[in-house]
Amino acid sequence: MGIIKAVCTSEKTGMRKKNINEGLLIKEQGLQDDAHAGPWHRQVSLLAIESINKMRALGLDVGPGDFAENLTTEGIDLVNLPIGTRLKIGQKAIGEVTQIGKECHNHCAIYYQAGDCVMPKEGIFIRVLNGGKVKVDDHIGILS
């Protein structure tokens, strides 16, 4: 069982996201008011605070949302979840893991601002199977 550390959105893709503390996950769309939301397989992105801390240990001044993730988590091993794993997020939302990591064809603004990017290696993506509110300190866990 993990915890949501940040809920982040941005108006445009390829940008750092801002922690809005709470949001609404919409079935088959993603996080409301986020540029990445839509009817595709990468509706919501997740990155562990443990991954962000690796970049901090290298001297980078980064935090939740700086790698364009929607949900920053703690205490759940995201990168080792198999495709198809279902996650319960908050009280009602359910997401299904659709992709682990991503290929970056060009360095985006995040790479140039932060100096590196852990999202391509350690971020995951889900689609929203059941919507619901999500907020900082909500639990996130694997459904059997």
Backbone as a ProteinNet text record, in pm:
[ID]
protein_1_A
[PRIMARY]
MGIIKAVCTSEKTGMRKKNINEGLLIKEQGLQDDAHAGPWHRQVSLLAIESINKMRALGLDVGPGDFAENLTTEGIDLVNLPIGTRLKIGQKAIGEVTQIGKECHNHCAIYYQAGDCVMPKEGIFIRVLNGGKVKVDDHIGILS
[TERTIARY]
85.5	0	89.2	59.1	133.9	44.9	103.8	34.3	55.2	-47.1	-36.3	30.1	141.6	216.9	183.6	137.4	101.1	5.7	-83.3	-176.4	-147.9	-96.2	-41.3	-104.5	-120.2	-173.3	-90.8	-106.8	-51.5	-147.6	-140.3	-226.9	-176.8	-43.6	16.7	103.2	125.4	212.4	358.6	447.9	590.1	634.4	549.5	581	582.3	649.4	636.9	491.5	446.5	308.7	306.9	194.2	177.7	92.7	135.6	58.7	-67	-183.2	-310.4	-374.1	-303.8	-341.9	-459.3	-553.7	-665.3	-723.1	-781.4	-838.5	-940	-990.9	-1092.1	-1040.7	-1032.1	-998.3	-1127.9	-1130.2	-1250.2	-1232.5	-1332	-1328	-1295.1	-1197	-1151.6	-1107.1	-1068.8	-1018.4	-887	-887.1	-767.3	-798.9	-698.3	-713.1	-775.9	-887	-960.8	-869	-881.8	-808.2	-658.6	-617.3	-477	-460.8	-350.6	-325	-315.4	-276.8	-260.5	-389.6	-494	-619.5	-678.4	-740.5	-804.9	-824.9	-893.7	-925.5	-810	-702.4	-586.7	-528.2	-416.7	-363.7	-276.9	-239.5	-155.6	-232.6	-345.6	-433.3	-375.7	-308	-253.2	-112.3	-19.2	118.4	147.4	227.9	266.1	417.2	472.3	614.6	630.9	721.1	743.6	832.8	803.6	888.9	1029.3	1037.7	1168.8	1253.2	1190.4	1261.4	1303.9	1215.3	1247.7	1364.5	1364.2	1473.6	1608.4	1608.9	1734	1793.1	1706.4	1752.5	1797.5	1727.9	1769.4	1908.4	1934.1	2064.6	2177.2	2143.5	2241.2	2258.3	2186	2198.3	2095.2	1996.8	1893.2	1785.2	1738.5	1632.1	1498.9	1447.6	1324.6	1228.1	1102.9	1001.2	884.1	775.7	656.8	607	577.3	527.6	635.3	760.4	868.1	902	861	885.4	756.6	660.7	532.9	442.9	465.1	376.1	249.5	138.3	11.5	5.2	45.8	39.6	179.4	222.3	348	311.8	376.5	343.5	460.6	431.4	536.2	499.7	598.4	577.6	518.3	513.9	465.6	566.4	610	714	653.6	633.9	563.6	629.9	760.2	830.6	829	803.3	799.2	657.7	557.6	420.6	401.1	345.4	320.3	210	220.3	113	-15.7	-125	-252.6	-283.3	-184.1	-208.4	-312.8	-405.8	-508.7	-476.4	-491.5	-460	-584.4	-606.3	-712.6	-648.9	-707.8	-654	-760.3	-730.9	-830.6	-945.4	-1063.4	-1180.5	-1245.4	-1248	-1325.8	-1252	-1150	-1086.9	-1008.4	-1013.2	-936.2	-866.1	-736.6	-657.7	-591.4	-562.9	-495.2	-363.1	-254.7	-123.2	-119.2	-84.2	-81.1	59.2	150.2	284.9	380.8	501.2	608.9	714.9	745.9	844.2	794.1	879.9	845	973	961.9	1076.4	1067.7	1175.9	1182.2	1262.7	1195.8	1263.1	1346.2	1296.3	1366.4	1365	1471.9	1470.8	1367.9	1277.8	1172.1	1217.7	1129.8	1159	1194.3	1133.4	1160.1	1306.7	1357.1	1496.1	1589.7	1563.7	1650.9	1639.4	1522.2	1503.5	1563.4	1547.1	1591.4	1732.2	1777.6	1909	1908.9	1799.9	1784.1	1635.5	1596.2	1455.5	1443.4	1379.9	1359	1229.3	1143.6	1013.7	1025.8	1116.5	1124.9	1165.1	1237	1285.7	1197.4	1140.6	1074.7	930	879	739	650.6	524.2	428.8	304.9	225.8	103.5	-14.1	-128.7	-250.8	-364.7	-466.1	-593.7	-691.3	-788.3	-883	-1002.2	-1018.7	-1131.1	-1253.5	-1229.6	-1337.9	-1291.3	-1370.3	-1332.7	-1354.3	-1303.9	-1321.7	-1224.3	-1249.3	-1161.5	-1030.7	-923.2	-792.2	-729.1	-666.2	-603.3	-476.7	-394.6	-272.2	-309.9	-229.5	-244.7	-345	-411.1	-495.6	-406.5	-464.1	-391.8	-398.9	-294.5	-292.1	-241.1	-315.6	-277.5	-311.3	-250.7	-270.6	-395.6	-484.6	-603.2	-567.2	-613.2	-580.7	-673.4
-118.8	0	123.9	215.2	339.4	458.5	575.2	701.2	796.6	874.8	980.9	1101.3	1145.1	1258.8	1389.5	1381.5	1501.6	1463	1556.4	1543.5	1663.6	1638.6	1747.1	1755.3	1877.9	1902	2010.2	2014.6	2124	2153.2	2274.7	2314.7	2263.1	2239.3	2194	2071.9	1990.2	1874.1	1918.6	1832.9	1861.8	1964.1	1993.9	2094	2030.2	2096	2058.1	2078	1997.8	2009.7	2072.2	2131.1	2197.2	2109.5	2095.5	2019	2096.8	2038.3	2102.4	2038	1940.7	1872.3	1776.4	1802.9	1709.8	1729.9	1622.9	1630	1520.2	1512.7	1414.2	1328.3	1197.7	1102.3	1066	1084.4	1061	933.2	845.2	716.3	735	657.1	653.6	789.5	881.5	1013	1047.9	1040	1078.3	1181.2	1261.4	1362.4	1487.7	1529.7	1645.9	1767.9	1841.7	1965.9	1945.5	1823.5	1799.8	1783.5	1835.7	1833.1	1691.9	1592.9	1456.7	1373.7	1426.3	1351.2	1328.4	1213.2	1182.4	1033.1	991.2	849.1	771.1	754.2	678.1	598.8	527.7	436.5	504.3	630.3	701.5	817.4	786.3	889.6	957.9	881.2	933.1	877.8	965.2	922.1	923.4	825.6	813.1	802.2	864.6	857	855.7	772.6	760.3	872.7	920.3	1020.1	963.3	831.8	767.8	792.3	795.1	825.8	971.8	1059.1	1202.4	1224.8	1153.6	1167.7	1125.6	1031.9	994.9	1115.7	1194.6	1313.4	1421.4	1431.6	1526.2	1490	1359.9	1314.1	1351.6	1373.7	1418.2	1569.5	1636.2	1781.5	1861.8	1794.7	1867.8	1918.1	2038.7	2098.5	2065.2	1946	1899	1846.5	1839.4	1789	1733.1	1699.9	1645.9	1736.5	1674.1	1745.3	1789.9	1796.6	1846.9	1753.9	1628.1	1533.2	1505.6	1595.5	1593.3	1477.4	1422	1315.1	1374.9	1302.2	1344.2	1309.1	1186.5	1141.2	1104.1	1166.8	1130	1038.2	922	821.7	799.8	731.3	688.5	550.6	461.2	331.6	223.9	245.2	143	133.5	13.4	-10.3	-6.4	113	132.8	62.8	78.3	32.8	-120.2	-191.7	-337.7	-395.4	-309.7	-358.3	-410.1	-528.1	-578.6	-499.1	-492.3	-434.1	-509.3	-436.7	-497.9	-493.2	-460.3	-448.5	-340.6	-371.6	-273.5	-211.2	-78.8	-3	67.5	59	137	265.9	376.9	508.9	587.1	622.8	692.4	600.1	656.8	581.3	498.5	552.2	488.6	459.9	537.2	528.3	398.5	346	227.5	257	228.9	245.6	115.7	98.9	-20.2	21.7	-42.8	-11.8	-50.2	48.5	25	35.4	100.3	118.8	148.5	91.3	118	196.6	315.1	399.2	447.9	523.5	573	608.6	615.6	655.3	805.2	873.3	1017.1	1035	1075.6	1093.4	1221.6	1323	1451.1	1491.1	1556.2	1605.7	1718.4	1704.2	1803.7	1910.8	2006.2	2115.6	2063.6	1954.5	1897.3	1855.4	1790	1746.1	1866.6	1969.5	2086.4	2165.2	2167.8	2238.9	2162.5	2030.6	1950.1	1892.6	1884.6	1829.8	1680	1614.5	1471.5	1442.2	1322.2	1286.4	1139.7	1113.1	975.3	918	1003.5	957.2	849.1	862.4	758.4	622.1	618.6	491.8	438.4	528.2	483.6	527.4	602.1	641.5	533.8	532.7	439.2	516	449.8	510.4	416.9	477.4	399.9	460.7	377.1	428.7	416.1	504	508.7	419.1	312.9	220.5	265.6	329.3	380.7	514.2	616	749.7	772	883.5	921.6	1031.5	1090.5	1195	1133.8	1210	1170	1293.6	1272.1	1384.7	1338.3	1436.4	1409.3	1332.4	1234.1	1145.2	1032.1	1025.3	909.5	786.8	670.2	545.4	504.2	433.5	370.4	229	131	-7.6	-96.5	-212	-310.8	-391.5	-403.1	-487.5	-628.4	-727.3	-866.2	-912.7
0	0	0	-88.5	-98	-68.2	-81.8	-53.4	-169.9	-200.6	-300	-232.5	-290.4	-235.3	-306.1	-432.3	-508.1	-620.2	-654.5	-767.1	-857.1	-977.7	-1059.4	-1198.1	-1245.4	-1379.6	-1449.7	-1582	-1661.9	-1776	-1827.4	-1938.3	-2072	-2082.3	-2207.4	-2180.5	-2284.8	-2272.2	-2273.6	-2221.1	-2222	-2120.3	-2025.7	-1923.6	-1784.9	-1692.9	-1552.6	-1514.6	-1420.6	-1373.4	-1234.1	-1199.3	-1069.9	-979.1	-853.7	-755.7	-719.2	-749.8	-717.3	-593.2	-533.4	-409.3	-420	-507.1	-527.2	-665.8	-717.9	-851.1	-871.3	-992.7	-1027.2	-1142.2	-1117.3	-1222.6	-1293.4	-1423.7	-1503.7	-1584.7	-1576.7	-1646.5	-1793.9	-1840.3	-1980.1	-2033.5	-1943.5	-1985.4	-1915.7	-1781.1	-1706.8	-1601.1	-1567.9	-1463.5	-1522.9	-1465.7	-1515	-1524.8	-1633.8	-1659.9	-1683.9	-1717.5	-1750.2	-1900.9	-1953.8	-2097.8	-2154.9	-2073.2	-2123.7	-2119.8	-2061.2	-2050.7	-2189.8	-2206.5	-2333.8	-2347.9	-2452.3	-2471.4	-2534.7	-2457.9	-2506.5	-2392	-2412.9	-2311.9	-2205.9	-2226.2	-2128	-2066.6	-2005.4	-1951.8	-1827.9	-1743.6	-1618.1	-1601.1	-1564.3	-1540.3	-1390.1	-1348.2	-1207.5	-1196.9	-1094.5	-1065.5	-914.7	-866.4	-722.3	-670.5	-551.5	-486.2	-467.2	-453.5	-441.7	-567.1	-684.2	-808.9	-812.5	-769.2	-764.1	-667.8	-556.6	-458.6	-515.3	-612.2	-678.9	-750.9	-813.2	-884.6	-785.6	-673.5	-568.3	-515.7	-502.7	-453.1	-549.5	-675.3	-774.5	-774	-684	-670.9	-745.6	-806.1	-879.6	-784.5	-808.8	-729.3	-796.4	-768.1	-831.1	-725.2	-761.3	-670.3	-748.2	-678.3	-744.1	-857.2	-970.2	-1087.5	-1183.7	-1137.3	-1222.5	-1337.9	-1329.9	-1438.7	-1516.6	-1501.9	-1573.9	-1534.1	-1414.4	-1368.5	-1307.1	-1324.8	-1264.2	-1116.6	-1084.6	-945.7	-899.4	-791.1	-727.5	-611.8	-606.9	-505.4	-410.7	-301.7	-209.6	-157.3	-151.4	-88.5	-176.8	-307.7	-399.3	-514.8	-545.6	-645.6	-785.3	-836.6	-963.1	-1080.8	-1094.4	-1213.3	-1229.6	-1121.9	-1130	-1135.3	-1154.1	-1169.8	-1312.3	-1327.7	-1463.6	-1534.5	-1667.1	-1748.7	-1713.1	-1698.6	-1663.6	-1514.6	-1432.2	-1287.9	-1263.4	-1176.6	-1141.4	-1006.1	-1001.1	-881.3	-829.7	-700.4	-637.8	-589.5	-630.9	-599.9	-525.4	-400.4	-319.8	-285.2	-267.4	-224.7	-336.2	-460.4	-566.2	-695.6	-726.1	-858	-874.6	-995.6	-1031.8	-1164.1	-1165.6	-1286.8	-1324.7	-1454.3	-1503.8	-1569.1	-1526.5	-1581.5	-1729	-1813.7	-1958	-2016.1	-1944.5	-1996.9	-1882.2	-1891.8	-1796.7	-1872.8	-1824.2	-1891.7	-2026.3	-2093.9	-2227.3	-2300.7	-2430.4	-2511.7	-2536.6	-2508.2	-2537.2	-2665.5	-2770.9	-2899.4	-2899.5	-2836.6	-2824.2	-2677.8	-2634.8	-2497.1	-2487.7	-2392.7	-2374.4	-2275.9	-2251.2	-2158.9	-2020.7	-1980.5	-1848.1	-1838.2	-1941.5	-1942.1	-1929.8	-2006.5	-2004.5	-1873.7	-1814.8	-1688.9	-1572	-1571.7	-1457.6	-1476.7	-1601.6	-1628.5	-1653.7	-1627.1	-1649.9	-1636.1	-1669.9	-1655.5	-1617.7	-1504.8	-1461.5	-1516.4	-1567.4	-1616.1	-1724.4	-1822.7	-1925.6	-1871.2	-1761.1	-1705	-1593.2	-1511.9	-1389.5	-1375	-1470.1	-1465.9	-1524.6	-1485.2	-1543.9	-1588.8	-1670.4	-1721.7	-1697.4	-1669.3	-1648	-1728.3	-1750.2	-1799.3	-1683.8	-1679	-1568.2	-1600.4	-1520.6	-1538.9	-1461.1	-1347.1	-1263	-1206.8	-1226.9	-1183	-1034.6	-989.5	-850.2	-811.1	-697	-645.6	-597.8	-613.1	-562.7	-498.3	-384	-314.5	-244	-209.3	-133.9	-6.6	26.8	142.2	121.5	4.2	-26.6	-42	-19.2	-40.6	-186.5	-229.2	-360.4	-338.4	-388.5	-366.4	-482.7	-483.5	-590	-559.1	-658.4	-645	-689	-615.4	-653.2	-763.1
[MASK]
++++++++++++++++++++++++++++++++++++++++++++++++++++++++++++++++++++++++++++++++++++++++++++++++++++++++++++++++++++++++++++++++++++++++++++++++

